Amino acid sequence: DVVPTEGNTPMSSPITIKGTLLLALGTGMLALGLVQAAPAAGQDDAAAKIDNAMSAAPSSISATAAILDFTMDDAGAFTVLREGSNGWSCFPDDPSTPSNDPMCLDQQWLNWLTALVAGEDPPTTVPGLAYMLQGGTAASNTDPAATAPAAGEEWVTDPPHVMMLMPEDLDPAVFSTDHLSGGPYIMWAGTPYEHIMMPVADGEHEE
């Protein structure tokens, strides 16, 4: 899942996001304790956004991660709600989607997201990892520029998952591109923004 864009040009502000991807190869669920989602209400309040963002990843990561907002500051960087110290960055619920979908990104994913917003190819040279332990929704599984589902289609709904970026092209002969497969799959296959989605829970997340 990722930042919806308008046409072929990513929107600059406010930014909306949804990250996505392969950590453990195979079909099983990761041995992660899913964090209880913080209420999505009161998103104008920085403290509520911080709590919500922290629910995207295990507390061992989110407790000392930077918390960023979807708006941009005067320097063109994501607005910082809280400084971090471990190299991870967490975002609160994406207000443009119908579900609660905060996420936490490592530096490779943050570089990827920054490139997406700038309309540039992501500089992925090493694997990158991200968490969306509250699940999420995306407008399209094939078009990273989509801001809403195409006519006759519905939002792509994913259960809690982790996401991985890989420096090499992903092989659809190895990983499915079907988000309903129940296992790891490639989102936005064949685009510069392709990544692997790895479910960590069965079924659809609760909205």
Secondary structure, DSSP 8 states (H G I E B T S, - for coil): ----EETTEE--SS--------SS-SSS------------S-TTSHHHHHHHHHTTS-HHHHTTSEEEEEEE-TTSSEEEEE--SSS-EEE---TTSSS---EEE-HHHHHHHHHHHHT------S-EEEEETT-EEES-SS-TT-SS--TT---EEE-SEEEEE-SS---TTTSB--TTSSS-EEESTTSTT-EEEEESSSS----
